[in-house]
């Protein structure tokens, strides 16, 4: 073999230095990434020592050693970057999964709350309907005449307690609780001033003489047209009629 192609001890030593340099460079990168300054410092010191050895290599062989060292450093840096990117992606996926789970739970809770609210409203409506049917069909002792206080006592038995004051406000303004009150201009009649008074016959034929019949009809009218006596009273306050 020609002398120029023989692998000299210096060449072998040069490649050993390159390998050591690359290894310590990777160690330095890992030390910094892991937050271990001592590890990184040790590796840097080792690299510096190896760099001194590199100066002993002939100039013609230093380029090969330096190229190998740089390639090893680039490979180590790329690996560290890939690891950091993968960790970041995993964390982002974890955060998104937690967010999605929270949103899904909130949607389920909202749906359950809405269903519960709807069920409660339906039950309340059914109970109110039953109460109204019971009141409408109820009969009261018929008198030959009724005072204002007696008419009010009948209304308290028929109108729901939460709506009584609104109902009373309207009747007070319309008739002063006089069940035979007649408007001389329009002919409106009774406690709630039905116009015409004969409308109240839908509840009872005794609409002219029985305050209970008039109260039942008036309550039905207010519920159907305004949703409740309080709804009717709100309208009355603006228009002074209902």
Secondary structure, DSSP 8 states (H G I E B T S, - for coil): --GGGS--HHHHHHHHHHHHHHHHHHHHHHHHHTT-HHHHHHHHHHHHHHHHHHTTS-HHHHHHHHHHHHHHHHHHHHHHHHHHHHHHHHHHHHHHHHHHHHHHHHHHHHHHHHHHHHHHHHHHHHHHHHHHHHHHH------S---HHHHHHHHHHHS-HHHHHHHHHHHHHHTTT-TT-B-TTT--BTTTTBSSGGGGGGT-TTTTT-HHHHHHHHHHHHHHHHSSHHHHHHHHHHHS--
